[in-house]
Amino acid sequence: MTRIRVPFLFAAAAALVLSGCSSVIDTGTGDSGEAGGGDAASTLPAACEEENPYVAVSLPNLTNPYYVAMKNGFEKGGEANGFDVEVQIAGDDDAQQLSQVQAMLQKQPCALALNPVKSEPAAGIVKAANDAGVPVFTVNVIVDEEALEAQGASIIQYLGADNQAGGQAMGEQVLADMGAEEPMEIAFITEPDERPVVIRDEGFTEAIEANPQAEIVAQVDGNVKPDDSLAATGEVLQGNPDVNVVWASTGPATYGALQAIGDRDDVKVYGFCASEEPLEGAYAGCVAQEPELYGTNVTEQIRAYVEGEDVEEEILMPLKKFGPGETPAPGEVG
C-alpha cells in the first residue's frame, strides 16, 4: 500500500495509476471557514463536568451501510472516551432530524455530533444547539456556509473525507485508463443537495477537463439510494446511448449504476465505493471512506475539547483507492 500526499485545496498534478494494492490518498487538515474551533474554557455546558457526559448524535439513516458503520464508531468511541452517547436516526427527513435534536437538547448534552440529512436545512439545527449553549461537531455532510451565516450559527469542527481529492483521483484514473484524448461521454449519478458530493463532482470535473474530448452529457440525482440510482442510470443510458463513463459520486449511486449497466462492456463506472462489491467488469475504480473511524475520531475530538485543548476547525480524512481485482472490505464505503 502506498501513501500519496495531496495538499489541501490543491489538486494532485500527476495521474494516479491503479496498482495491485489499494492506495491511500492522505490530505491532512485545513480551514473550512465555517467552524469555530479553539479553546472550550469558558463555553462548556455543565453536563461536560459529569463523570460520563451525555453526547447527542444525529445521523440520517441506517439503510446505508455507511451510517451503520458510523453509528458503531460513535458508540465505541463514546465508551472509550467516557461519554454516554445517544444516537438518533432521522429517517432521511430534515424536519425529523431537527425535532430529534431539539428533544436531545432538552436533556442538556455536553456536545452535539451532527451528520446532517441535507446541507442547507442543517443550519437551523446548528442554530438550535448554539442557542442551547451546546457545542456542535459536524461529520461527513458539510453544513451550508451561507445558511450558517444567515442563521448567525457556528460549529466547533467539521470532520470528513477529502472529497475534492477523491473526485480528482478518480477523474485522473479515467484519463489514465481510457486515454487523455479519447472521446468520452460522461454521466454523473450524484446528489446536488449534499455539499460533500458536489465537491467530489467538482474534483472529478477538474481532472477530466484535461481531455478536450471529454463531455458531461447528463447529471442526475441518485438521492444516495441504490434503487433511485439504478432507475436514474437506466434513464440516462436510454437517453444517451453513447455514454461510456459513469461517475457515481456516492456508494449507493455506484451500486445502483452497476446494477443498471449489468454485463455491458461499453460503459465503465468510477465512483465512491460500494462496500464489498468486487471491482470487475464495468466497475473500474473507486475511492472509499471509513465512517466507523470517523465516528470514533469525532468522540476523541469532543474529549479533547472538553479537556480544554484547541481542536482543528477542519479535519480531512484520507481515502482508500481501489482498482480491478480488488474488493473494498466491510466498512470501506462511499
C-alpha positions in Angstrom: 0.0 0.0 0.0 1.4 3.4 -1.0 0.5 6.7 0.7 0.1 9.8 -1.5 0.2 13.3 0.0 -2.4 15.7 -1.5 -2.2 19.3 -0.2 -5.5 20.8 1.0 -7.2 22.9 -1.7 -4.8 21.9 -4.4 -5.4 19.1 -6.9 -2.8 16.3 -7.4 -0.8 17.0 -10.5 0.0 13.6 -11.8 -2.3 10.7 -12.8 -2.7 8.1 -10.1 -2.2 4.6 -11.5 -4.1 1.7 -10.0 -1.9 -1.0 -8.7 -2.4 -4.4 -7.3 -2.7 -3.0 -3.8 -5.2 -0.3 -2.8 -3.5 3.1 -2.2 -4.3 5.8 0.3 -4.9 9.5 -0.5 -3.8 11.4 2.6 -4.7 15.1 2.8 -4.0 16.3 6.3 -6.1 19.2 7.6 -7.2 22.7 6.7 -9.6 25.6 7.5 -13.2 25.2 6.5 -14.2 28.8 7.2 -17.4 27.6 8.9 -16.1 26.2 12.2 -15.3 27.8 15.5 -12.5 25.7 16.8 -10.5 26.9 19.7 -10.5 26.7 23.5 -13.5 25.4 25.4 -12.5 27.0 28.7 -15.5 29.4 29.2 -18.1 27.8 26.9 -18.5 24.2 28.1 -22.0 23.1 29.2 -22.3 22.0 32.8 -23.0 18.5 31.6 -19.4 18.2 30.5 -18.3 18.1 34.1 -20.3 14.9 34.8 -18.5 11.6 35.2 -19.8 10.3 31.9 -21.0 13.4 30.0 -24.0 12.9 27.7 -23.3 13.4 24.0 -26.1 13.6 21.5 -25.5 12.2 18.0 -27.8 12.6 15.0 -27.4 10.5 11.8 -29.6 10.5 8.6 -30.4 6.7 8.3 -29.4 3.1 8.9 -30.4 1.8 5.5 -27.0 3.0 4.1 -24.1 0.7 5.4 -22.1 4.0 5.7 -24.2 5.1 8.7 -24.3 1.7 10.3 -20.5 1.8 10.4 -20.5 5.4 11.7 -23.0 4.6 14.4 -20.7 1.7 15.6 -17.9 4.2 15.6 -19.7 6.7 17.8 -20.8 4.0 20.2 -17.3 2.5 20.5 -15.6 5.9 20.7 -18.1 7.1 23.3 -17.3 4.2 25.5 -13.6 4.6 25.1 -13.7 8.3 25.8 -16.0 8.2 28.8 -19.2 9.5 27.2 -22.8 8.5 27.5 -23.7 8.5 23.8 -27.3 8.6 22.4 -27.7 8.1 18.6 -30.9 9.2 16.9 -31.7 8.3 13.3 -33.6 10.9 11.2 -35.1 8.6 8.5 -33.6 11.0 5.9 -36.1 13.7 6.9 -34.8 17.2 7.7 -37.8 18.1 9.9 -37.5 14.8 11.9 -33.8 15.4 12.4 -34.5 18.9 13.8 -37.2 17.5 16.1 -35.0 14.7 17.3 -32.1 17.1 18.0 -34.4 19.5 19.8 -35.5 16.7 22.1 -31.9 15.7 22.8 -31.0 19.3 23.5 -33.7 19.3 26.2 -31.5 16.7 28.0 -28.7 19.3 28.1 -25.9 17.4 26.4 -22.2 18.2 26.7 -21.9 18.2 22.8 -23.9 17.5 19.6 -22.3 15.4 16.9 -24.3 16.1 13.7 -24.3 14.3 10.3 -26.9 16.3 8.5 -29.5 14.9 6.2 -29.1 17.9 3.9 -26.5 20.7 4.0 -28.8 23.8 3.9 -31.5 22.8 6.4 -28.9 21.7 8.9 -28.0 25.3 9.7 -31.2 25.6 11.7 -30.2 22.6 13.8 -26.8 24.1 14.5 -28.5 27.4 15.5 -30.8 25.5 17.9 -27.7 23.9 19.6 -25.9 27.3 19.7 -28.9 28.8 21.4 -28.9 26.0 24.0 -25.1 26.6 24.6 -24.2 23.2 23.2 -21.0 22.9 21.0 -21.6 21.3 17.6 -19.2 18.9 15.8 -20.3 18.1 12.3 -19.2 15.0 10.4 -19.4 13.9 6.7 -22.1 16.2 5.3 -21.0 19.9 5.4 -23.5 22.4 6.7 -24.0 25.1 4.1 -21.8 28.1 4.9 -24.2 30.7 3.6 -27.1 29.2 5.6 -24.9 29.2 8.7 -24.1 32.8 8.2 -27.7 33.7 7.6 -28.6 31.9 10.9 -25.8 33.5 12.8 -24.7 30.0 13.7 -21.3 28.3 14.1 -19.8 24.9 14.7 -16.7 23.9 16.5 -15.3 21.4 14.0 -16.0 19.6 10.7 -14.6 16.1 10.1 -15.0 14.2 6.9 -13.3 12.9 3.8 -11.2 15.0 1.4 -13.9 14.8 -1.2 -12.1 17.1 -3.7 -9.1 14.7 -3.6 -11.3 11.7 -4.1 -13.1 13.1 -7.2 -9.8 14.3 -8.6 -8.2 10.9 -8.2 -11.0 9.1 -10.0 -11.0 11.7 -12.8 -7.3 11.2 -13.3 -7.8 7.4 -13.2 -10.4 7.7 -16.1 -7.8 9.6 -18.2 -5.1 7.0 -17.3 -7.3 4.1 -18.2 -9.1 5.4 -21.3 -6.7 8.0 -22.7 -6.3 11.7 -22.2 -7.5 12.5 -25.8 -10.1 9.8 -26.3 -13.8 10.8 -26.9 -15.8 10.4 -23.7 -19.5 10.9 -22.9 -19.8 11.0 -19.2 -22.9 10.7 -17.0 -23.0 11.8 -13.3 -25.1 10.0 -10.8 -24.9 12.5 -7.9 -26.7 14.3 -5.1 -26.8 18.1 -5.6 -28.2 18.8 -2.2 -25.2 17.5 -0.3 -22.2 19.7 -0.4 -19.6 17.0 0.0 -21.0 15.2 -3.0 -20.9 18.4 -5.0 -17.2 18.8 -4.0 -16.5 15.3 -5.3 -18.1 16.2 -8.6 -16.0 19.4 -8.8 -12.8 17.4 -8.3 -13.7 14.8 -10.9 -14.7 17.6 -13.4 -11.5 19.5 -12.8 -9.5 16.3 -13.6 -11.3 15.3 -16.8 -11.1 18.9 -18.2 -7.6 17.9 -19.2 -9.2 15.9 -22.0 -10.7 18.3 -24.6 -12.9 15.4 -25.9 -14.5 14.6 -22.6 -18.1 15.8 -22.3 -20.5 15.6 -19.4 -23.8 14.8 -21.1 -26.0 14.2 -18.1 -26.1 14.9 -14.3 -28.9 13.2 -12.4 -29.9 12.9 -8.8 -29.5 9.4 -7.3 -30.7 10.5 -3.9 -27.9 8.5 -2.3 -30.1 5.4 -2.7 -29.3 2.3 -4.8 -32.8 1.9 -6.2 -33.1 5.6 -7.2 -29.6 5.5 -8.7 -30.4 2.3 -10.7 -33.5 4.0 -12.1 -31.7 7.2 -12.9 -28.8 5.4 -14.6 -31.2 3.4 -16.7 -32.9 6.5 -17.9 -29.6 8.3 -18.6 -28.3 5.3 -20.7 -31.5 5.1 -22.6 -31.5 8.8 -23.4 -27.7 8.9 -24.1 -26.7 5.7 -25.8 -23.1 6.8 -26.4 -22.3 7.3 -22.7 -19.1 5.3 -22.0 -18.2 6.6 -18.5 -20.5 6.8 -15.4 -19.2 8.9 -12.5 -21.1 7.7 -9.4 -20.3 10.1 -6.5 -21.8 8.1 -3.6 -21.6 4.4 -2.6 -25.3 3.8 -3.2 -25.0 5.6 -6.6 -22.2 3.2 -7.6 -24.1 0.2 -6.6 -27.2 1.3 -8.4 -25.3 2.3 -11.6 -23.6 -1.1 -11.7 -27.0 -2.9 -11.4 -28.3 -0.8 -14.3 -25.3 -1.4 -16.5 -25.2 -5.2 -15.9 -22.8 -7.1 -18.2 -22.4 -4.3 -20.8 -18.8 -3.9 -21.8 -19.0 -0.5 -23.4 -19.6 1.5 -20.2 -17.2 1.9 -17.2 -18.1 3.0 -13.7 -15.9 5.1 -11.5 -17.0 6.4 -8.1 -17.1 6.3 -4.4 -17.0 2.6 -3.3 -19.9 0.3 -2.9 -18.7 -1.7 0.1 -17.9 -5.4 -0.5 -18.6 -5.0 -4.2 -15.8 -6.6 -6.3 -14.2 -4.3 -8.9 -14.7 -6.3 -12.1 -16.5 -5.9 -15.4 -17.9 -2.4 -15.7 -16.6 -1.4 -12.2 -13.2 0.1 -13.0 -12.2 2.2 -9.9 -13.4 3.7 -6.7 -12.3 5.5 -3.5 -13.6 4.6 0.0 -14.2 6.3 3.3 -14.0 4.6 6.7 -17.0 6.0 8.5 -16.6 3.9 11.7 -13.3 5.6 12.1 -15.0 9.0 11.6 -17.4 8.3 14.5 -14.6 7.3 16.8 -12.5 10.3 15.8 -15.3 12.7 16.5 -15.7 11.4 20.0 -11.9 11.8 20.5 -12.1 15.4 19.3 -15.0 16.1 21.7 -13.0 14.6 24.5 -10.0 16.9 23.6 -12.3 19.9 23.5 -13.8 19.0 26.9 -10.3 18.8 28.3 -9.6 22.3 27.2 -7.4 21.5 24.2 -7.5 23.5 21.0 -9.1 21.4 18.2 -8.7 21.9 14.5 -11.6 23.6 12.7 -11.5 21.1 9.9 -10.1 17.6 9.6 -10.0 15.9 6.2 -9.5 12.2 6.3 -7.6 10.1 3.8 -9.4 7.9 1.2 -8.5 4.4 0.1 -8.3 3.8 -3.6 -9.2 0.5 -5.3 -8.8 -0.9 -8.8 -9.7 -4.0 -10.8 -9.4 -7.3 -8.9 -9.8 -5.6 -5.5 -12.8 -5.5 -3.2 -13.5 -2.9 -0.5 -13.8 -4.5 2.9 -16.9 -4.1 5.1 -16.8 -0.6 6.4 -14.9 0.7 3.4 -17.7 2.6 1.7 -18.6 5.6 -0.3 
